[in-house]
């Protein structure tokens, strides 16, 4: 299975710690028609289908993710995420099928803040505390 990641899993040490995999093929990708925002009172994001052609989420597609790694991803993600098939645009390949962890659109207003999210912001302001809370116990 291919997996589209867009948030904390873009940090290589988080991906490798969660999935216990290294060296999987991956490529940058963009998921059109979706929006990324911070989860309320958190430093990590969620995405939802915005229905707008002007919104998109940058991320990465990992190819042929082993079933055991997908089970670890399922355990890592909060209960409000829904794993669903999406079709991100991959550099040089066009659209590919991949699973992603989405916030159901009808719940986006209660789960997500209005604040956007970026990897650069997370690495500067949230990564160290997030790592300590999630992985250093």
Secondary structure, DSSP 8 states (H G I E B T S, - for coil): --EEE-SGGGSHHHHHHHH------EEEEEEETEEEEEBTTSSSEEEEE---TT-EEEEEEE-S--HHHHHHHHHHS-TTEEEEEEEEEETTTEEEEEEEEEE-GGGHHHHB-S----HHHHHHHTHHHHHHHHH--
